[in-house]
Amino acid sequence: QEVTTVRVQDPRVQNEGSWNSYVDYKIFLHTNSKAFTAKTSCVRRRYREFVWLRRQLQRNAGLVPVPELPGKSTFFVGSTDEFIEKRRQGLQQFLEK
């Protein structure tokens, strides 16, 4: 049986303290599928790259619904760490779906 797992992990703030700071996430993939030449891969991606991916999926999905991404709120109430963790969980759910 083929299995593919994907994990969104290790959020890191880049350029912290500057006006162009952002968070990126480690995306770890592991599979035993014959369709993949590499059985594991790991990349870092930021939220806007997930937005790009979702748009590409929507263009090609036809009638298949594309999952939502977690919101991009600049008015989050709570700590930055809470927001980053909530977004990480939302990105994880997006990739799983």
Helices and strands as residue ranges (DSSP letters): E 4-14, E 22-31, E 40-46, H 47-60, H 80-96
